[in-house]
Amino acid sequence: MASRYDAFMRACTDRAQPGNTSPPPRHTLPGDLLDAKTAAIHFDPETGISFYLEFGLLQELFANPTLINRRRYRETLTSYLRGDDISPAAIKLLTEPAPDNAGVVFGKLLKKKNFSWPKHGESLLRRYKARYFDEPQLPTTVPVSGMMAEPLRNALREELPEP
């Protein structure tokens, strides 16, 4: 995961500053992120960069709704729905490709036979993710100007061991 994140940060830097050869800032990734079988890195202009563990597992679920009968899939989706640290954006990303499948998945999870994602999805998210709708969301990452970033880059270079 660390190498993929570094590649992601390099791609972002290259896009923002073509030709910049400075190494992107080093980040220490949490152990649970490194241990996850799959994870998504999502950038939202309003909230910044977010990591979603086991995102690939849930993509499988929404592609094949019968997987909701398996405990691991149910528990992972429940943690996304109830977890305070999971933005509604993650669930929207998962449901977007197949809204009808999302209706089946959430209908079984919530034991609501006539659940339809297009009809009921927004109210479901507002119920379980109220704080994301009720409060302004502050960015988890903030872009800084080159002038502000340069001292940080220099400090990080000094901390890096020599190759």
Order of alpha helices (4+ residues) and beta strands (2+ residues): alpha-alpha-beta-beta-alpha-alpha-alpha-alpha-alpha-alpha-alpha
